[in-house]
Amino acid sequence: MLKKTVVIILVMFFEQSFAESPLISATDFTAELKASKNMVVIDVNTPDVYAKQHIQGAINLFFKDLYKIGAVEGQLMPTEELVNLLGNKGISDKSKIVVYDDGSNKHNSRVWWILKSLGAQDVYILHFNTDELAATGIQLTAIPSIRKATTFILSESSYTSLKMADVQKMAEGTLLLDGREKDEFDGVDAARKSKGHIPGAVWMNYKEVLTATGAYKSKEEIIAVAFKFGATPEKRIIVYCNSGVKASVMFVAFKEIAGFRNVQYYAGSYAEWASIPENPIVK
């Protein structure tokens, strides 16, 4: 009974809106698409998936094309190269942008964060659901779209990633959440990519904040599930995963939807942490 009471208090505490949600429904997306001819729709799936079917007018920007080649998985290419790539794709920092993936909300959330970190202001996450899109009259096609090249101007942003040193020296009382699969957290995954987790981390699969169809849960549901893992409004929270993808889902859920003010994102995540032999890893 006490836990239920606390959850209700937390929900009431967050009833006031701290920021506009980055989520856009299929209905609102359809209306915006009709109203704004210059809106940039980005499909972040692999090129072969995009070639089979995508939202009419969407351009393809595979999320891994934003990574640099190297031994550490998921590291972003230098910012100058990122903004040049975006500009060449026809994406401006002033554009109204909607990003979607295969419906998992992992890769579009990662690209959403990258765009925000570079200074883009008007960026939204669309949950790709064919039934919902069909109901609103959105057309899917196999015909590729290309936008005229533009300029993406890098600007200061509050969406910054923690450095490895920040995690190494994190303050006492910080809740470090690992959003990977349980076998990765325990260091027994079949692919042997993981030897365990960062010391002090608490396992919370990123899917806890998503519905069975991959959509984000409501603010109230996210607050309730966060409480089960010790995540409360006043606590400093750091989210990480293997390469920053799943952790971006948790960041969006806690910070942008639930309104938790003290959530930080470690984009380098386990892959970067494990690349330094001196960093401790526990099972």
N, C-alpha and C positions, 0 to 999 in steps of 0.2 A: 504493500500500500504506500509506503514511504517513497519507493522509487517512482511509482506512478505520479505521486504528488509533485516530486521534484521535476519530473519531465514536463508536467503541465505548467509549472512555474516558468521553466525554461522557454516553452512555447510562447507563453504570454509575454515574456521578456523580449522576445524577438518579433512580436507582432508589428512593431514599427519598422518601416522599411529603411534600411541603411543604404542600399544601392539598387539600381535597376538590375534585374536578373539577366544574365547573358543568354538565357534560353529563349528560343523562339519556337512557337508552336507551328504546326503545319498550316493552320488557318491563318495565323498572322503572317507567316512567311509568304503565303499565296497573295495576300493583300499587299504586302510590301513589294513583292515582285512586280505586281501590276502598277503600283504607284511610283516605284523608283526604277527607271530603265537602266540606271547606271550602277545598280547594286551588283556587287561581285559575289558570285556563288562559287565556292571552292569545294571540289570533291577531292578528298585526301587519300583515297584508296589507291591501290597499285594500278599502274597503267592498264593492265589486262582486265581488271575489274571495271575500270572506267570505260574501257572500249566496248564492253558488253552492254552496259546500261548505266545511265546517269541522268540527273535532272537536266532537262533541256536548258541550254545556255550556261551550264556550269563548266568551269575550266578544271583541269586536273593538276593538282600539286601534291604529288605523293609525299607523305610526311617525312619519309626517310631521305628525300632529296634535300632536306634542310640540315642533314647531319654531315659532319666531316668524316672523311675516311680515316680510320685509326683503330688501335687495339681496344679502346674503351668504347663500348656500345652507347649510342645515343647522344654523343657530344655534338653540340651545334657548331656549324661552320662559323667563321668570324663574322661579326655583325655587318661589316662592309659587303661581304659576299652575300649575306642573307638579304639585305635591302636591295642589292642589285638584282638578285634572282627574283624577288617579289615584283620589283618594278618592271622587269622584262616580261613577267607573266601578266602584266596589266593591273597589278594591285598597288594602290596608293595608300599611304597612311591616312588619307582623308576619305577613302572609300567606305561605303557601308558594306560590310562583309558578313557573309553567312558561310559557315563551314560545316560539312557533314562527312560521315564515314560510312561504314557498312551497317551501322545501327548499334554498334557496341558502345559508342560515345567515348572511346578511349583516344583514338587518333585525332579526331576533330577537337577534343578538349586540349590535347597536347599542342596542336597547331594554333588554337585559340590563344593559349597562354603565350606561345612564341610571338604571335602578332601583337598581343598586348604588351609584351616585354620590350618590343621595338618601338612602341609609341602609337600604335593604331588605337583609335578611340572607339569606333563604332563596329564592334565585332560580336557576332552571335553564333550560338551553337544550335544546330538543327538535328533532332533525332530522326534518323532516316528510317521511316516505317512506310512501306509501300502502300498498305491499306489506307493509312491516314493521308498520305500524299494524293492517292487516287481519289479519295473522297472530296478533296479540295480542288480537284481538276488539274493538278500538276502533271505535266507530261514528262515521261522518261524516254530517252533516246539513246542510240548508239553513235550518233553523229557528234564528233568532237567540236568543241568551241575554243576559239583563241581570241584573246583581248589585245587591243593595241597597247604597246609598251608605254609605260608611264614612269613616274618617279616616286619612290617610297623614301620619305625623309625620316631618318632616325631621330627620335626625340627621347627625352628623359621619361622614365616610367616608374611607377611604384611596383610594377610586377617584376621583381628581381628574384633570382634564385640564391639560396644560401650557398656559400662556398664550403668546401670540405672542412676548412679550418673552423668554420662556425659550428659545424656538427661535432667536431672533435672537442670543442670547448663549450658545448651547449650548457645553458644555465641549469642548475638543479631545479627539479620540479617540471622540467619540460617533458611533454608527452611526445615521444617519437613513434610514429605509426608507420608500420611496414605494410604496404598494400598488395604485396605479391601473393602467390598461392602458398598454402601451408607447407608443402614439401620444399619449396624454395626457402621459406623462412627457417625451416628445420635443417636445411642443407642436405636433403636427400632426394632432390629432383632427379628424374631420369636423365635429363640432358647434362647433369653435372655442371651446371653453370653457377650454382650457388654452394658455398661452403657453410652457409648459415646466415646470420643477420648482424646488423650493427648492435653493439652492446647497449642494453637498456631498451631496445625497441619492443613494441607491443604489436602483435600480429592482428591486422584488421583487413581482411580481403576487400579490395576496392569495390567489389560487387555489392557490398552491404549497403551502398548508397544508391544502388540502381534497382529498378524493377526487374521482373522476370523477362521483359522484352528489351532490356537494356536502356530504358529511359531513366532519367534522373527521378528519384523519389521527391516527394513534396518537402517543403521546408520542415514541417512538423515531424515527418517520418525520419528525416536526416538527423534532426536534433535528438530524437528518441534513440536512434541507433548509435549515435555518437556517445551518448551518455553511458551506454552499455560498455564502451571501451575506455571510459574515463575521460572522454573529451567533453569539456564544459566551457562555457563562454569566457571565464576568467583565466583559463589555462593557456599557456603558450604551447602550440602544437606544431610539430614539424612532420611533413608527410614525405615519404620516399617509396620507391619500388625498385625495379631493376635498372631502368634507363630513363625514368621520368614520365613514362606514358600513363601508367595506372595511377601514379601519384597525382597527375594533373586532374584526374576525375575526382579524387578526394579533395583536392584544393578547391575546385569549382563547387563541390557540394558543401563543404564547410564554410568557405569564405564568401562565395558569391551567392549561394542559395540560402543557407542557414544563417548567414550574417555573422559568423564568428570573426572577431576582429583581429585575433592574434595567431593566425595560421600562416606558416611559412613553408615554402616549397624547396626541397633539395633536388634540383633537376639532375644533378650528376648521379645521385642515387647509389645503389649497391655496386653497380658496374664501376663507377669511379672510385668508390671507397675500397673495393677489393683490388683495385689496380695498384695500390700502395701496400707492399708486403708488411710494413710496420703497423698498419691499421688492424686492430683486433677484430676478430669475427667470432661470434659464439653460436652454439646450437641450442 
